[in-house]
Amino acid sequence: MKIDPADHKTRIEKSILIVDDDPEVLKSLESRLRGASYRTKCAMNGKEAVGAFIQFFYDDPFDVILLDIGLPDMNGCEILKLIRQEEELRGVNCGEGVAVIMQTGLKEPWMDAFHKGCDDYIIKPYSFQDLLNKIEERIRGRSKDGKI
């Protein structure tokens, strides 16, 4: 994939939390997103995801969270709900928080995710370019609104 030099500076300033319990998926997404000039952090379960979100909230907040729905300790919708509650506690208005893109192999759970505050979803398997388009769309949308 060829990186547009103008996009490189914008992307390198953006941070993505990848949450998935499959180590191969984490490794692949992390490698490809870094190759596309994004900064990344990874979490393999809900506890790690919420912990990372809280840890980096003030100093280096995530611009996007890629959140798998099917995780071992809690499902992605429960994690999403906790993240939105943490934002609310910190004074972040609804719709102004981190962009959350749900990843799922099933079509059914994503409606519940939208009710809990996700911004977008992608159904596995997907192409990396489709994911990249969704990430960039979410970042542009937040930037245009002055939220990132």
Stockholm file with secondary structure:
# STOCKHOLM 1.0

chainA/1-148         MKIDPADHKTRIEKSILIVDDDPEVLKSLESRLRGASYRTKCAMNGKEAVGAFIQFFYDDPFDVILLDIGLPDMNGCEILKLIRQEEELRGVNCGEGVAVIMQTGLKEPWMDAFHKGCDDYIIKPYSFQDLLNKIEERIRGRSKDGKI
#=GR chainA/1-148 SS CCCCHHHHHHHHTCEEEEECSCHHHHHHHHHHHHHTTCEEEEESSHHHHHHHHHHHTTTSCCSEEEEESCCSSSCHHHHHHHHHHHHHHTTCCTTSSCEEEEEESCSTHHHHHHHTTCCEEEESSCCHHHHHHHHHHHHHHHHHTTCC
#=GC SS_cons         CCCCHHHHHHHHTCEEEEECSCHHHHHHHHHHHHHTTCEEEEESSHHHHHHHHHHHTTTSCCSEEEEESCCSSSCHHHHHHHHHHHHHHTTCCTTSSCEEEEEESCSTHHHHHHHTTCCEEEESSCCHHHHHHHHHHHHHHHHHTTCC
//
